[in-house]
Amino acid sequence: MATAKKVAAKAAPKKPAKKLVMEFTPPKKPVKREQTFDMPVEVRDWIEQAGSRLKSLQSKVDRLELENKELKSYKRWAEHKILGSSPE
């Protein structure tokens, strides 16, 4: 029997190894979605009414604080005006 000679395949020229470039990409932040719940209409209306009352009362407090500040300022001015005047 004849033995077949193995033909050595020519070695392919080696390509230079690719340089691995690792790019830093910041992790994506998850999108925050408002969590919604199904609720009865009466509950939703009650919450809206309560929010409206809170808003109304807060505006009233702000208005009264401003009025109080103005009255204190007027009181100081009036005291100075009345007590500072001399009867001549």
C-alpha positions as a Markdown table, in Angstrom:
| # | Residue | x | y | z |
|---|---|---|---|---|
| 1 | Met | 0.0 | 0.0 | 0.0 |
| 2 | Ala | 1.0 | 3.3 | -0.7 |
| 3 | Thr | 0.9 | 5.9 | 1.9 |
| 4 | Ala | -0.2 | 9.3 | 0.9 |
| 5 | Lys | 2.1 | 12.1 | 2.0 |
| 6 | Lys | 0.4 | 14.7 | 3.9 |
| 7 | Val | 0.9 | 17.9 | 2.2 |
| 8 | Ala | 1.6 | 20.6 | 4.7 |
| 9 | Ala | -0.6 | 23.5 | 4.0 |
| 10 | Lys | 1.1 | 26.8 | 3.7 |
| 11 | Ala | 0.6 | 28.7 | 6.9 |
| 12 | Ala | -1.5 | 31.7 | 6.2 |
| 13 | Pro | 0.3 | 34.9 | 7.2 |
| 14 | Lys | -0.8 | 36.0 | 10.6 |
| 15 | Lys | -2.8 | 39.1 | 10.8 |
| 16 | Pro | -1.9 | 41.5 | 13.6 |
| 17 | Ala | -4.1 | 41.1 | 16.6 |
| 18 | Lys | -6.9 | 43.6 | 16.8 |
| 19 | Lys | -6.5 | 46.0 | 19.7 |
| 20 | Leu | -9.4 | 45.8 | 21.9 |
| 21 | Val | -10.7 | 49.2 | 22.7 |
| 22 | Met | -13.1 | 49.2 | 25.5 |
| 23 | Glu | -15.3 | 52.3 | 25.4 |
| 24 | Phe | -16.9 | 53.4 | 28.6 |
| 25 | Thr | -20.6 | 53.9 | 28.3 |
| 26 | Pro | -22.4 | 55.1 | 31.4 |
| 27 | Pro | -25.2 | 52.7 | 32.4 |
| 28 | Lys | -28.6 | 53.8 | 31.2 |
| 29 | Lys | -30.8 | 55.1 | 33.9 |
| 30 | Pro | -34.1 | 53.4 | 34.0 |
| 31 | Val | -37.0 | 55.6 | 33.0 |
| 32 | Lys | -39.1 | 56.5 | 35.9 |
| 33 | Arg | -42.7 | 56.3 | 35.2 |
| 34 | Glu | -45.4 | 57.5 | 37.6 |
| 35 | Gln | -47.1 | 54.6 | 39.1 |
| 36 | Thr | -50.8 | 54.7 | 38.4 |
| 37 | Phe | -53.5 | 52.9 | 40.3 |
| 38 | Asp | -57.1 | 52.4 | 39.5 |
| 39 | Met | -59.2 | 54.0 | 42.2 |
| 40 | Pro | -62.9 | 54.7 | 42.5 |
| 41 | Val | -64.1 | 58.1 | 41.2 |
| 42 | Glu | -65.3 | 59.1 | 44.6 |
| 43 | Val | -61.8 | 58.7 | 46.0 |
| 44 | Arg | -60.2 | 60.6 | 43.2 |
| 45 | Asp | -62.7 | 63.5 | 43.6 |
| 46 | Trp | -62.1 | 63.5 | 47.4 |
| 47 | Ile | -58.3 | 63.8 | 46.8 |
| 48 | Glu | -58.8 | 66.6 | 44.3 |
| 49 | Gln | -61.1 | 68.5 | 46.7 |
| 50 | Ala | -58.6 | 68.1 | 49.5 |
| 51 | Gly | -55.8 | 69.4 | 47.3 |
| 52 | Ser | -57.9 | 72.3 | 46.4 |
| 53 | Arg | -58.7 | 73.1 | 50.0 |
| 54 | Leu | -55.0 | 72.9 | 50.9 |
| 55 | Lys | -54.1 | 75.2 | 48.1 |
| 56 | Ser | -56.7 | 77.7 | 49.1 |
| 57 | Leu | -55.7 | 77.6 | 52.8 |
| 58 | Gln | -52.0 | 78.0 | 51.9 |
| 59 | Ser | -52.8 | 81.1 | 49.8 |
| 60 | Lys | -54.8 | 82.5 | 52.7 |
| 61 | Val | -51.9 | 81.9 | 55.1 |
| 62 | Asp | -49.5 | 83.7 | 52.7 |
| 63 | Arg | -51.9 | 86.6 | 52.3 |
| 64 | Leu | -52.4 | 87.0 | 56.1 |
| 65 | Glu | -48.6 | 86.7 | 56.7 |
| 66 | Leu | -48.1 | 89.6 | 54.3 |
| 67 | Glu | -50.8 | 91.6 | 55.9 |
| 68 | Asn | -49.3 | 91.0 | 59.4 |
| 69 | Lys | -45.9 | 92.1 | 58.1 |
| 70 | Glu | -47.4 | 95.4 | 56.7 |
| 71 | Leu | -49.4 | 96.0 | 60.0 |
| 72 | Lys | -46.2 | 95.5 | 62.1 |
| 73 | Ser | -44.4 | 98.0 | 59.8 |
| 74 | Tyr | -47.2 | 100.5 | 60.1 |
| 75 | Lys | -47.3 | 100.1 | 63.9 |
| 76 | Arg | -43.6 | 100.9 | 64.2 |
| 77 | Trp | -44.1 | 104.0 | 62.0 |
| 78 | Ala | -47.1 | 105.1 | 63.9 |
| 79 | Glu | -45.4 | 104.7 | 67.3 |
| 80 | His | -42.4 | 106.7 | 66.1 |
| 81 | Lys | -44.8 | 109.4 | 64.6 |
| 82 | Ile | -47.0 | 109.7 | 67.8 |
| 83 | Leu | -44.4 | 109.2 | 70.5 |
| 84 | Gly | -41.8 | 111.2 | 68.7 |
| 85 | Ser | -43.8 | 114.3 | 68.2 |
| 86 | Ser | -43.4 | 117.0 | 70.9 |
| 87 | Pro | -46.3 | 119.3 | 71.9 |
| 88 | Glu | -45.2 | 122.7 | 71.0 |
